[in-house]
Amino acid sequence: MTVAAAPPRVATHCPYCALQCGQWVDRTGAVDGREFPTNRGGLCQKGWTSGALLHHPERLTTPLVRPARAAPLGPVGWDAALGHVVDRIRALQAEHGPDAVAVFGAGGLTNEKAYLLGKFARVALRTSQIDYNGRFCMSSAAAAGNRAFGLDRGMPFPVTDLDDAEVVLLAGANLAETMPPLMGHLSGARLVVVDPRRTPTAERAVASGGLHLQPVPGTDLVLALGLLHAAMADGHLDAEYLTERTTGFDEAWRLAAQWWPERAERVCGVPAADMRTVVGWLAGATRRYVLTARGAEQHAHGVDTVTAWINLALALGLPGRPGSGFGTVTGQGNGQGGREHGQKSDQLPGYRSITDPAARAHVAGVWGVDPDSLPGAGRSATELLAALGRSGGPKALLVFGSNVLVSAPNAGAVAERLAALDLLVVADVLPGETAMAADVVLPVAQWAEEEGTMTNLEGRVLRRRRALDPPPGVRTDLEVVSGLAQRLGFDGFPADAETVFDELRAASAGGIADYAGISYARLDAGEALHWPCPEPDHPGTPRLFTERFAHADGRARLVAVDHTPSAELPDAEHPLRATTGRVLVHYQSGAQTRRVAELAGVVPESFVEVHPDTAARAGLVDGEWARVVSRRGAAQARVRCVPSMRLDTVFLPFHFGAEQAANLLTNPALDPVSRMPEFKVCAVRLEPV
Ligand code: SF4
């Protein structure tokens, strides 16, 4: 009897989150877990079922064009589709100028795509109007990290360092649902979870002998100030570390001194005794970490909120100390690399600033253009979407890897802005909500069908490898961008991923995120390379800040921050606070996971978690549909009565579209520094449908 040989399999990484778990994928599209330090062979349900997307019956396999705004989308060839896009770009830019065309990228795009998209916008389109959906999920942590440490790498240490942690404080991070394999690295630690909801991660905290701190949404900063006050009052500060490695404590303390735990409790609702207990645990352990995520960041004062957590970590002497640290758990698959290589409106490759003359000169040199020809900083993502189709705003939008009709705040207004455009072009894998609203849809390859690199939450650069060919008729994003650039008259936009990466290395050389020494050959040989890696023989930098921080004087900065109320507070008409987040089986806008039967079967529709008494007051019972109404719109969700919910708070997942989109409710109020919207709190009321 002969046994059929298993199809050869390729080592790659999961298409979803920033943990970038190791995967095997064979040429049939079958997925298996692969031993890798972040996941140790395990995958979450999303990773295990990701192969279902490769041969999905709804795959987009031919370009679609809408001949007129009201006409249906119809199939066309690639030449016709790209030619149509370029004709429209030329006409709109001739009439309105270069900024009439905007580009919207994503934190899930490979480093190569993010880089080429930024270059395409600045060189081929000459537009300043480019930003990306990372503005929705990482920009506040990035700004706070830059301000405090002089450098933004979410986790400045490998996640395996967490294996030995004794105490870990997770502020606004629901890792048990968003990154289950990461919880395996925390299994030996006492956990403290800060979250308005009793999430599965909060349950694990209690089971670990730790605590769940349940603040009022929008008051996390007060809690962090109260903890700093408790640390000071109880003699837990690391005075030697503060003197030798930081500046700014006195100024930060002047504001924190006003937030003794009992006063902080009155605002945030967390018992003062719990604050003292937690700082005692953190101070009493040798190996301890503070980690933040979207719950701390997605506020109109998210940068200050993250800063308050950093101040606490610095006061306790954690960052840069072996076995301890501060980190931010990046969310999207390439949330780290996606914010380093130029798809952000104020940025050039290598984490360079677009307003820095030396940075412009370096990158222009690599691109072979005059530095003066590069546009300046454009609008941030939310502001860009709000300007679409308006006088002085972009008339055309090219979207890669993002589903803004579901994921952007105040989604109803975003739909109006997209409808006001002269041209909406969407490159996508599946017919997501934004793609189906487009004038031109370009079908592109997905993770297991393409080459490239991703940079995971640790700042480690990883190889994404092609296991199988894309369906006939489908092109890679790099081929799409290259084809558009060629038709606009520009060479120098290669479609080969390694060629693009080699150019990215040169463009990043000497920058903060320096990839110059990282090559496909080194990665394929199995080297673990974390940036900065400036030379081909440099070993990379798995741990940052062990000797000095990245500011010129080598010291970290404590920055004075104080509480500011959320941009929108409850009133008689909207008496509840709504907060949004993720569930285990869905990812981001759900455009992929809602189409995987095994995942959609678990959570098929939106829901609103609410305390039973709050539901009863609104005339609702468990299992009924409710209307959740904010000042911007209403969303429908099935009622889930959850006794652990705060009486003043409801929760909705943001994975659903159309009338179930949680972002119909959310407030587009922006952080003044990061321009990140306030997804985590808005005022709502509940009504029966
Ligand atoms: Fe994929 Fe993230 Fe799940 Fe790992 S934790 S399998 S990277 S979605």
Residues whose N, C-alpha, C, O or C-beta is under 5 A from the ligand:
A	BS01	SF4	C14 Y16 C17 L19 Q20 C21 L43 C44 K46 G47 T178 M179 P180 P181
